[in-house]
Amino acid sequence: MPRFNEYYLNLRQSYLFAEIRRRTKVFADAHRDVRLIDLGVGDVTQPLPPAVIRALHEATDDMARRETFKGYGPYVGYEFLRSEIAAHDFGVRGVKLGVDEIFVSDGGKSDSANLQEIFAQDCVVALMDPVYPVYADSNVVAGRTGAADESGRYAGVVYLPCTAENEFQPSLPDRHVDLIYLCFPNNPTGAVVTREALKRWVDYARAEDAVILYDAAYEAYIVDAAVPHSIYEIEGAREVAIECRSFSKNAGFTGMRLAYTVVPKEMRGRGADGKTTSLNALWTRRVAMKSNGPPYIIQKAAAAVYTPDGQKQVRALIDIYMENARIIGAGLAAAGLTVYGGRNAPYIWARTPRGVSSWDFFDRILAEAHVVGAPGSGFGPSGEGYFRLTAFGSKEQTAEAIERIKTRL
Ligand SMILES: *Cc1c(COP(=O)(O)O)cnc(C)c1O
């Protein structure tokens, strides 16, 4: 028998959404007549924008003709898409990026899980708590964390608690760390970061020779002018920050799979001998080895997001979800809960009633309102005592779910 990677045994037993599905199935099997509404898993429900559908058809036709057929594409994505990204997502905000700093991929999930590979095994990782579970888990199986204690904390991770008490803003680490995962607008809390606060992180990273892995998957949901859309809006960030973006939550690409990561040319890492090397070059090497880029058809569809029609249609999708967010926030508040988020993000983060744990509240909402949410504790130890609902349901289902919670809780 081969030896396996024992670090996998350090992962907490069940992935959060698997446990949500398990509990939901147990309840549904025992109550066959009940119609559940799912506001738990953060998956979009609106169909793709018409401009994207048109591009999909056209790209499919390209594949049908010898003259326009495409085989293997560039590992890092087609230039037609990367130049649109540079112009529309960054150029319009005064951020200049070269196309060779943009790496197109099949997902923000895989990018945020894979980035740790180009850093040394003994790098110390800092994580917002609670946060998207992928950052922790990818470092667990890479052997950087050790095992978790009963509360789910890994000995080797520096946790940055984000609770109502600090307005969901992580404090700078009180010790040296090498890799810092920041996610703003945040999943699950819905919190955002101001320019001033983000500047403090960039300054910290510069002073400590650390790297910030900045996950901006929810950038399109930002409405407040004081909130930066990209970390590169902050002076000095090009030397210390990698940014991940995705088409999943703005254009509804969760089933299409398209995202990208930015690694600026200025970013450098240090070897054991003290010599430095370009992180952009390392990441290029890694992508060339492990990827052939997302399908041509999908990249064409993504490029359509940047057309005037595409932009309007994506805006309309986001408006639908943000109206849901408003309904959820107002409804939970009317039900007596304290609610956060939902303004610059499609997540509502609510405090559970005093003395009720996240999972107990999950079970109660499931049993009484027949609504599936997500327990805050599943996103990290500091999420205990909170509960998340997503704004990604349909308008009708969202309204009905909130009505049920208001009347039955
Ligand atoms: C949804 C999400 C992503 C993007 O995931 P994809 O793999 O691109 O679908 C990235 N980060 C966070 C925090 C998310 O919630």
The ligand as an SDF file (V2000), in Angstrom:
LIG
                    3D

 15 15  0  0  0  0  0  0  0  0999 V2000
  -17.8010   32.2280   -4.5530 C   0  0  0  0  0  0  0  0  0  0  0  0
  -16.4840   32.6470   -4.0400 C   0  0  0  0  0  0  0  0  0  0  0  0
  -15.3540   32.6400   -4.8630 C   0  0  0  0  0  0  0  0  0  0  0  0
  -15.4140   32.2700   -6.3240 C   0  0  0  0  0  0  0  0  0  0  0  0
  -15.5290   30.9460   -6.5160 O   0  0  0  0  0  0  0  0  0  0  0  0
  -15.4730   30.3270   -7.9760 P   0  0  0  0  0  0  0  0  0  0  0  0
  -14.5910   29.1370   -7.8160 O   0  0  0  0  0  0  0  0  0  0  0  0
  -14.8680   31.3410   -8.9110 O   0  0  0  0  0  0  0  0  0  0  0  0
  -16.8820   29.9790   -8.3360 O   0  0  0  0  0  0  0  0  0  0  0  0
  -14.1440   33.0480   -4.3410 C   0  0  0  0  0  0  0  0  0  0  0  0
  -14.0490   33.4650   -3.0700 N   0  0  0  0  0  0  0  0  0  0  0  0
  -15.0990   33.5180   -2.2680 C   0  0  0  0  0  0  0  0  0  0  0  0
  -14.9330   34.0320   -0.8970 C   0  0  0  0  0  0  0  0  0  0  0  0
  -16.3600   33.0950   -2.7170 C   0  0  0  0  0  0  0  0  0  0  0  0
  -17.3950   33.1270   -1.8790 O   0  0  0  0  0  0  0  0  0  0  0  0
  1  2  1  0
  2  3  1  0
  2 14  2  0
  3  4  1  0
  3 10  2  0
  4  5  1  0
  5  6  1  0
  6  7  2  0
  6  8  1  0
  6  9  1  0
 10 11  1  0
 11 12  2  0
 12 13  1  0
 12 14  1  0
 14 15  1  0
M  END
$$$$
